Amino acid sequence: MRFDFEEELKKLPNKPGVYIMHDAQDAILYVGKAVNLKNRVRSYFRENIGRGPQIDKMVSLIARFEYIVTDSELEALVLENNLIKEHLPKYNTLLKDDKTYPYIKVTVGEEYPRILFSREMKKDRSRYFGPYTSAAAVKDTIELLNKLYRLRTCNRSLPKDIGQDRPCLNYHIKQCMAPCQGYISKEEYRQQVEQALDFLNGNYTAILKELESKMQEAAANMEFEEAARYRDLLNSVKSVSQKQKITDSVGEDRDIIALAREDKDTVVQVFFVRDGRLIGREHFYMMRGEGCGKGELLGDFVKQFYAGTPFIPRELMLQYEIPDAELIEDWLGKRKGGRVRLLVPKKGTKEKLVELAAQNAALVLSQDKERLKREEGRTIGAVKEIAALLGLQNASRMEAFDISNISGFENVGSMVVFEKGKPKRSDYRKFKIRTVAGPDDYACMREVLTRRFMHGMDEQRKLQEKEIDNEFGSFTKFPDLLLMDGGRGQVNIALAVLHELKIHIPVCGMVKDDNHRTRGLYYNNVEIDIDTRSEGFKLITRIQDEAHRFAIEYHRSLRSKAQVKSVLDDIPGVGPARRKALMRHFKSMEEIKSATVQELTEVPEIPEHIAEVVYAFFRKE
């Protein structure tokens, strides 16, 4: 039915909410919030009042609109944010980075605490430090603390499991004090944890002195390896402590945010200040909505970024005033559970810090423009090159398949997916061949392709019949181009499967030379030469290598599982639990073999009749 704009505009309520603009294909063009839906949505369909050509272009594409009423403008703000992140509308400003920031988690609620890496801050009895901008730095810090204070890294439930198993390797290499064996009291262990917490709070002086003293003592005793270990730890602590360059006498948590833009490119720089110390910085790319000013861009960043990060500082220092500042302060305050201030400093040290962030954003933008152009050439440019070479309109999504086996043992297939020239690993799939015995790559490929596309057709049917709410699997979306690891034979297999299923997808073979290197493409019964220096050729090679790697890794993992087998597995009635109990009790296979029935029944998990079976098994002629 035709959408009646005049009639629908009359129905708009004088209430806050979110409106969603759709084009003729029902794609979402824009998501916005409004204090008054009637006034805001109607404004799009008035005579041009200086909105700018891009907004006019968007309005010309609107085929229908819908809206969701909320109880308050704050609720509308949250809903708008969620819908933008979900649908990525073309005319909204979008934060391209969807990162989660790491924390250091100290499980102080446990009797024997551990120091862990965490991507989220939960309301539990643990203490969290961060967020940090570098996952690698967090992992290095955790490793340093565990080595320095010899804390446990295992998942054992202590004190319940004390003495139930042997100490791990960390104890033997002097990197754990083995609380699992009761070798250290709870009080002594807690003292070590408190020193680690002291370190994480930024008190490095005592640690530096202690390490210096231990290094000198070990050197005096001519324990040079031990002295070298303390020297390395000392250097690591100095490296961590020297990162705290900017200090603030107030010691508050704040983020300093500024941007730089050129043409359609925008970079936002954020300095993270925690407890008065600069702990790191990060930059973010924005896909700029048409007609946005700098204040609007900064406001869109604040809404999208702080909707996704678990930690919100008490103060955001901004380069420009942003729309709805009071509303955003209220929203952030509710998320934090305390007041949050948005500040645009005009003079003094704070203004200089914002300017420093702006300079860094401009520097990143200038340095990355060339890199981004090269990256676009390697990805989107290469995809366009391949599409042009084959005479296709589009090759945005490419799927490649490969088969791996050794003389027909454990036949497996791989499916790798590249979208816009980049691997989409979440859509990779593995296939364990069910119907083919022996080395028959063509039959294996037929099974893999049939299963892939029949599964996809089933998912599409469920989607159309509303049995599922959205695309839930990598099979739902069909490729623009199918790439086969081989020439005519593999291509013909793929074409036959597609013909049987009445699916129309271009199929191209990746032909290799005698040295197993890609030499060209096989398409429409013709082998097409491709410039080996071109980005398109390099992309084809990457896809082919990735399909091959993925298949081989899967095959290798299945072989490993088949080879990890104990002689105990051949004894009737002995499963994984009993096998583990026997090994834990007797320590070695020789002891099990020589054990009497009575000794075997001393294992709680081994009843007498199983003990007799085990005893007889090792005494067969």
C-alpha positions in Angstrom: 0.0 0.0 0.0 1.1 3.5 -0.8 2.3 5.5 2.3 0.0 8.5 2.7 2.3 11.2 4.2 -0.4 13.8 4.9 -2.5 11.3 6.7 0.4 9.9 8.7 1.7 13.3 9.6 -1.7 14.2 11.1 -1.4 11.1 13.4 1.9 12.2 14.9 1.5 12.8 18.7 2.8 15.8 20.7 5.0 13.5 22.7 8.7 12.7 23.0 10.0 9.8 21.0 12.2 8.4 18.2 11.4 8.6 14.4 12.8 6.3 11.7 13.0 7.3 8.0 12.8 4.5 5.4 13.6 4.5 1.7 11.7 2.6 -1.1 13.6 -0.6 -0.4 12.7 -0.2 3.3 16.3 0.5 4.3 16.6 2.9 7.2 18.0 6.2 6.1 17.9 8.1 9.4 17.1 7.7 13.1 16.4 10.8 15.2 14.9 11.8 18.6 12.4 14.5 19.3 10.9 16.3 22.3 7.8 16.7 20.2 7.4 14.1 17.4 4.7 16.1 15.6 6.7 19.3 15.3 10.0 17.5 14.5 8.9 15.1 11.9 6.6 17.6 10.1 9.6 20.0 9.8 11.2 17.6 7.3 8.3 18.0 4.8 8.0 21.8 4.8 9.4 24.0 2.1 13.2 24.2 2.1 14.3 26.4 5.0 18.1 26.2 4.5 18.5 22.6 5.6 21.3 22.0 3.1 21.5 19.8 0.0 22.4 16.6 1.8 19.3 16.8 4.1 17.2 17.6 1.0 18.6 14.6 -0.7 17.7 12.4 2.2 14.1 13.8 2.4 13.7 13.0 -1.4 14.5 9.4 -0.7 12.0 8.9 2.2 9.3 6.5 1.2 7.8 6.1 4.7 8.5 6.9 8.3 7.6 5.3 11.6 8.0 6.4 15.2 8.2 5.1 18.8 6.7 7.1 21.6 8.7 7.4 24.9 7.9 8.7 28.3 10.7 11.3 28.3 13.3 12.9 26.2 15.9 11.0 28.1 14.3 7.7 27.1 14.2 8.9 23.5 18.0 9.7 23.7 18.8 6.1 24.9 16.5 4.5 22.3 17.9 6.6 19.4 21.4 5.5 20.4 20.5 1.9 20.4 18.7 2.0 17.0 21.6 3.9 15.4 24.1 1.2 16.7 21.8 -1.6 15.5 20.9 -0.3 12.0 23.9 2.0 11.1 21.7 4.4 9.0 23.3 6.1 6.0 22.5 9.7 7.1 23.4 9.4 10.8 26.9 10.1 12.1 28.4 6.8 13.1 31.2 5.9 15.4 33.2 3.3 13.4 35.1 1.8 16.3 33.1 -0.6 18.4 35.7 -1.3 21.1 35.4 -2.7 24.6 38.1 -1.6 26.9 40.0 -3.9 29.3 40.1 -3.8 33.0 42.4 -5.4 35.6 40.1 -7.3 38.0 41.3 -8.4 41.5 39.0 -11.0 42.9 39.2 -9.7 46.5 35.9 -11.5 47.3 37.8 -14.8 47.1 39.8 -16.2 50.0 42.8 -16.5 47.8 42.4 -13.6 45.3 43.5 -13.7 41.6 44.4 -10.9 39.2 42.4 -11.3 36.0 41.9 -9.6 32.6 38.3 -8.4 32.1 36.3 -6.7 29.3 33.5 -5.6 31.6 33.0 -4.2 35.1 30.4 -6.2 37.0 28.8 -5.5 40.3 30.5 -8.2 42.2 32.9 -8.3 45.2 36.0 -7.7 43.0 38.0 -4.5 42.6 38.5 -3.1 39.1 41.3 -0.9 37.7 41.0 0.9 34.4 39.6 1.0 31.8 42.9 0.9 29.8 43.3 1.6 26.1 45.8 -1.3 25.4 44.9 -4.9 26.0 48.5 -5.8 25.5 49.6 -3.4 28.3 47.0 -4.9 30.6 48.2 -8.4 30.0 51.8 -7.4 30.5 50.9 -5.7 33.8 49.0 -8.8 35.1 51.9 -11.0 34.1 54.3 -8.7 35.9 52.2 -8.6 39.1 51.7 -12.4 39.1 55.5 -12.9 38.8 56.4 -10.2 41.3 54.0 -11.3 44.0 53.8 -15.0 43.0 50.0 -15.1 43.0 47.9 -18.0 41.7 46.6 -18.0 38.2 44.6 -21.2 38.4 40.8 -21.6 38.6 40.8 -24.0 41.6 38.2 -23.4 44.2 40.2 -22.6 47.3 40.3 -23.5 50.2 38.0 -26.4 49.2 40.5 -27.9 46.8 43.6 -27.5 48.9 45.8 -30.7 48.7 43.6 -32.4 46.1 46.0 -32.2 43.3 49.7 -31.7 42.7 51.1 -28.1 42.4 51.3 -26.8 38.9 54.4 -25.7 36.9 54.2 -22.2 38.2 55.1 -23.4 41.7 58.2 -25.3 40.5 59.5 -22.3 38.5 58.9 -20.1 41.6 56.1 -18.0 40.1 53.4 -19.2 42.6 53.5 -19.9 46.3 51.1 -22.9 45.8 48.2 -21.9 48.1 46.5 -25.0 46.5 48.8 -27.1 48.7 48.6 -25.0 51.8 52.2 -23.9 51.5 51.3 -20.3 52.4 48.7 -19.1 54.9 45.7 -17.1 54.0 47.1 -14.1 55.9 50.5 -14.2 54.2 48.8 -14.6 50.8 46.6 -11.6 51.5 49.7 -9.5 52.3 51.0 -10.2 48.8 47.7 -9.3 47.3 47.6 -6.0 49.2 51.1 -5.1 47.8 49.7 -5.8 44.3 46.7 -3.5 45.0 49.1 -0.9 46.2 51.0 -1.1 42.9 47.7 -0.8 40.9 46.9 2.3 42.9 50.1 3.9 41.6 52.3 3.5 44.6 55.5 2.4 42.9 58.2 3.7 45.3 58.1 0.8 47.8 58.2 -1.8 45.0 61.2 -0.1 43.3 63.1 0.0 46.5 62.3 -3.7 47.3 63.3 -4.8 43.8 66.5 -2.8 43.9 67.4 -4.3 47.3 66.7 -7.9 46.1 68.7 -7.4 42.9 71.8 -6.1 44.9 71.5 -8.9 47.4 71.3 -11.6 44.7 74.3 -10.1 42.9 76.3 -10.0 46.1 75.6 -13.7 46.6 76.7 -14.3 43.0 73.2 -15.5 42.1 73.4 -13.7 38.8 70.3 -15.3 37.2 68.2 -14.3 40.1 69.7 -10.8 40.0 68.9 -10.6 36.3 65.3 -11.6 37.0 65.0 -8.8 39.5 66.6 -6.3 37.1 64.1 -7.2 34.4 61.2 -6.7 36.9 62.7 -3.4 38.0 62.8 -2.2 34.4 59.2 -3.3 33.8 58.0 -1.4 36.9 59.9 1.7 35.9 58.4 1.5 32.4 54.9 1.3 33.9 55.5 4.2 36.3 57.0 6.4 33.7 53.8 6.3 31.6 52.1 8.6 34.1 53.2 11.8 32.5 50.3 14.2 33.2 49.3 14.7 36.8 46.6 16.7 38.4 46.6 17.9 42.0 42.8 17.4 42.2 43.3 13.7 41.2 39.9 13.3 39.5 38.8 11.0 36.6 38.1 12.9 33.4 38.2 12.4 29.7 39.5 15.1 27.3 37.8 15.0 23.9 38.6 16.9 20.7 38.3 16.3 17.0 39.8 17.1 13.6 38.1 16.8 10.3 39.0 17.2 6.7 36.5 16.8 3.9 34.5 13.7 4.9 37.1 12.3 7.3 36.8 12.9 11.0 39.0 11.7 13.9 38.1 12.1 17.5 41.0 12.0 20.1 40.3 11.0 23.7 42.8 11.4 26.6 41.9 9.1 29.6 42.9 10.7 32.9 42.3 8.5 36.0 43.0 9.6 39.5 44.8 12.7 38.0 47.1 10.6 35.8 47.0 10.2 32.1 46.8 6.5 31.6 46.4 6.5 27.8 44.8 7.9 24.7 42.8 6.6 21.9 41.5 7.9 18.5 38.3 7.1 16.8 37.1 7.5 13.2 33.6 8.9 12.6 31.5 8.3 9.5 30.1 11.8 9.4 26.4 12.4 8.9 25.7 14.9 6.1 25.4 18.5 7.1 26.8 18.0 10.7 28.6 20.8 12.5 31.6 20.1 14.8 29.5 20.4 17.9 26.9 17.9 16.5 29.7 15.5 15.6 31.2 15.7 19.1 27.8 15.2 20.6 27.1 12.2 18.5 30.5 10.7 19.5 29.8 11.3 23.2 26.4 9.6 23.0 27.6 6.6 21.1 30.9 6.1 22.9 29.6 6.4 26.4 26.6 4.1 25.6 29.1 1.3 25.1 31.9 1.9 27.8 31.2 0.6 31.3 33.3 3.4 33.0 32.1 7.0 32.9 34.4 9.7 34.5 33.1 12.5 36.6 34.0 15.1 33.9 34.2 15.3 30.2 36.3 18.2 28.8 35.0 19.0 25.3 36.4 21.1 22.5 33.0 22.5 21.5 29.6 23.0 23.0 27.3 20.1 22.1 23.5 19.9 21.5 21.4 18.6 24.4 24.3 19.0 26.9 22.0 19.1 30.0 20.1 16.0 28.8 23.3 14.1 28.1 24.7 15.1 31.5 21.5 13.7 33.1 21.8 10.5 31.0 25.5 10.0 31.9 24.8 10.7 35.5 22.1 8.0 35.7 24.5 5.5 34.0 27.3 6.4 36.4 25.2 6.6 39.5 26.6 10.1 40.3 26.9 13.6 38.8 28.8 14.0 35.4 29.9 17.4 34.2 30.4 18.4 30.5 32.9 21.3 30.4 34.2 23.4 27.5 37.2 25.1 28.9 38.0 28.6 27.6 41.4 29.3 29.2 44.2 28.0 31.4 45.6 24.5 31.7 42.3 22.7 30.8 42.0 24.6 27.6 45.6 23.7 26.7 44.8 20.0 27.3 41.9 20.1 25.0 44.0 21.9 22.4 46.6 19.1 22.8 44.0 16.5 22.1 42.9 18.5 19.0 46.5 18.6 17.8 46.8 14.9 18.2 43.6 14.3 16.3 44.8 16.4 13.5 48.1 14.5 13.5 46.4 11.1 13.3 44.2 12.4 10.5 47.1 13.6 8.4 49.2 10.5 9.1 46.3 8.0 8.4 44.9 9.5 5.2 47.6 7.9 3.1 47.4 4.6 5.1 43.6 4.6 4.7 44.0 5.1 0.9 46.4 2.2 0.7 44.1 0.1 2.9 41.1 1.0 0.6 43.2 0.0 -2.4 44.0 -3.4 -0.8 40.4 -4.1 0.1 37.5 -2.2 -1.7 39.8 -1.2 -4.6 40.8 -4.9 -5.0 37.2 -6.0 -4.9 36.2 -3.5 -7.7 39.2 -4.7 -9.7 38.1 -8.3 -9.5 34.5 -7.4 -10.3 35.6 -5.4 -13.4 37.9 -8.3 -14.5 34.9 -10.7 -14.4 32.3 -8.2 -15.7 30.3 -8.3 -12.5 28.3 -5.5 -11.0 29.3 -6.3 -7.5 31.7 -8.7 -5.6 31.4 -7.3 -2.2 30.9 -10.6 -0.4 33.1 -13.5 -1.6 33.0 -17.1 -0.3 35.9 -19.5 -0.9 35.9 -23.3 -0.2 38.6 -25.9 0.2 38.9 -29.6 1.0 41.6 -31.2 3.2 42.4 -34.8 3.9 45.3 -37.3 4.0 44.6 -40.3 1.8 40.9 -39.9 2.5 41.3 -39.8 6.3 39.1 -37.3 8.1 37.8 -35.5 5.0 36.9 -31.9 6.0 35.8 -28.8 4.1 36.3 -25.1 4.9 34.3 -22.0 4.0 35.9 -18.6 4.4 34.1 -15.3 3.8 35.6 -11.9 2.7 33.4 -8.8 2.8 34.7 -5.6 1.1 38.1 -7.2 0.8 38.4 -8.1 4.5 38.0 -11.5 6.2 34.8 -11.8 8.1 35.9 -14.6 10.5 32.5 -14.7 12.3 31.0 -16.2 9.1 33.8 -18.8 8.6 32.4 -22.4 8.8 33.9 -25.9 9.0 32.4 -29.1 7.5 33.2 -32.6 8.6 32.4 -34.8 5.5 29.6 -37.2 6.2 28.9 -39.1 3.0 32.3 -39.6 1.3 34.8 -42.2 2.3 38.3 -42.0 0.7 40.1 -39.3 -1.2 37.4 -37.8 -3.6 37.7 -34.0 -3.5 34.9 -33.5 -6.0 32.4 -35.5 -4.0 33.5 -33.8 -0.8 33.1 -30.4 -2.4 29.6 -31.3 -3.7 28.5 -32.3 -0.2 30.0 -29.1 1.4 28.3 -26.8 -1.2 25.0 -28.6 -1.0 24.9 -28.4 2.8 26.0 -24.7 2.8 23.3 -23.6 0.4 20.5 -25.8 1.6 21.1 -24.5 5.1 21.0 -21.0 3.8 17.8 -21.5 1.9 16.2 -23.0 5.0 17.3 -20.0 7.1 15.9 -17.6 4.4 12.6 -19.5 4.4 12.4 -19.2 8.2 13.2 -15.5 8.0 10.4 -14.9 5.4 7.9 -16.9 7.5 8.8 -14.9 10.6 9.9 -18.1 12.4 13.1 -16.1 13.3 13.4 -12.4 14.0 16.6 -11.6 12.1 19.5 -13.1 10.2 21.0 -15.4 12.8 23.5 -17.4 10.8 26.3 -16.9 8.3 24.4 -19.1 5.8 21.5 -16.7 5.4 23.4 -14.2 3.3 24.5 -15.6 -0.1 27.7 -14.5 -1.7 28.1 -12.2 -4.7 30.9 -14.4 -6.0 31.8 -18.0 -5.2 35.5 -18.8 -5.4 36.7 -22.4 -5.8 40.2 -23.6 -4.9 40.9 -25.1 -8.4 40.0 -24.9 -12.0 37.4 -26.3 -14.3 36.6 -29.4 -12.3 35.8 -27.6 -9.0 33.9 -24.8 -10.8 31.7 -27.4 -12.6 30.9 -29.1 -9.3 29.8 -25.8 -7.9 27.7 -24.8 -10.9 26.0 -28.3 -10.8 25.0 -27.8 -7.2 23.7 -24.3 -7.8 21.8 -25.5 -10.8 20.1 -28.3 -8.8 19.1 -25.8 -6.1 18.0 -23.1 -8.6 20.4 -20.5 -7.2 22.2 -18.0 -9.5 25.6 -17.0 -8.2 28.8 -16.4 -10.3 31.4 -19.1 -9.8 35.1 -18.5 -10.4 38.0 -20.9 -10.0 41.4 -19.9 -8.5 43.9 -21.7 -10.8 47.3 -22.6 -9.5 50.5 -23.3 -11.4 52.8 -26.4 -11.0 54.4 -24.7 -8.0 51.0 -24.4 -6.2 50.9 -20.6 -6.8 47.9 -18.7 -8.0 48.3 -17.9 -11.7 44.9 -16.8 -12.9 41.1 -17.1 -12.7 38.8 -19.6 -14.4 35.4 -18.0 -15.3 32.7 -18.8 -17.9 34.9 -21.7 -19.3 37.8 -19.3 -19.9 41.1 -18.9 -18.0 41.6 -15.2 -17.4 45.1 -13.9 -16.8 45.5 -11.5 -14.0 48.4 -9.0 -13.3 50.4 -10.5 -10.5 51.3 -7.1 -9.3 47.7 -5.9 -8.9 45.8 -5.6 -5.7 43.1 -7.8 -7.1 45.6 -10.6 -7.6 47.0 -10.2 -4.1 43.4 -10.3 -2.7 42.7 -13.5 -4.6 45.9 -15.1 -3.2 45.0 -14.0 0.3 41.5 -15.6 0.0 43.0 -18.8 -1.4 45.6 -19.1 1.2 43.1 -18.4 4.0 40.7 -21.1 2.7 43.6 -23.6 2.6 44.9 -22.6 6.1 41.4 -22.9 7.7 40.8 -26.3 6.2 44.2 -27.7 7.2 43.9 -26.3 10.8 40.5 -28.1 11.2 41.9 -31.3 9.7 44.9 -31.1 12.0 42.7 -30.6 15.1 40.6 -33.7 14.2 43.8 -35.8 13.7 45.1 -34.6 17.1 41.9 -35.6 18.9 42.0 -39.0 17.2 45.6 -39.5 18.4 45.1 -38.4 22.0 44.0 -41.8 23.2 44.9 -43.8 26.3 45.1 -47.6 26.5 42.6 -47.3 29.3 40.0 -46.2 26.7 40.0 -49.7 25.3 38.9 -51.3 28.6 35.1 -51.9 28.7 33.4 -49.9 31.4 36.3 -47.4 31.8 35.2 -43.9 30.6 36.8 -40.5 31.0 35.9 -40.1 34.7 37.2 -43.5 35.7 40.3 -43.2 33.6 41.1 -39.8 35.2 40.4 -41.3 38.7 42.8 -44.2 38.0 45.6 -41.9 36.8 45.1 -39.5 39.7 45.3 -42.4 42.2 48.2 -44.5 40.7 50.3 -41.7 39.1 51.6 -43.9 36.3 50.4 -46.5 33.8 52.9 -49.0 35.1 51.3 -48.8 38.6 47.9 -49.5 37.2 49.1 -52.5 35.2 50.7 -54.1 38.2 47.8 -53.3 40.7 45.8 -56.1 42.3 42.0 -56.1 42.2 41.9 -55.0 45.9 44.3 -52.1 45.1 42.1 -51.1 42.2 39.0 -51.0 44.3 40.7 -48.5 46.7 39.9 -46.0 44.0 36.3 -44.7 45.0 35.2 -44.5 41.4 36.1 -48.1 40.6 33.6 -50.8 41.7 34.8 -54.3 42.2 33.5 -55.7 38.9 35.3 -52.9 36.9 38.5 -53.6 39.0 38.3 -57.2 37.8 37.9 -56.1 34.2 40.9 -53.8 34.4 43.0 -56.5 36.2 42.1 -59.1 33.5 42.7 -56.6 30.6 46.4 -56.2 31.5 46.9 -59.9 31.9 45.5 -61.2 28.6 47.9 -63.4 26.7 
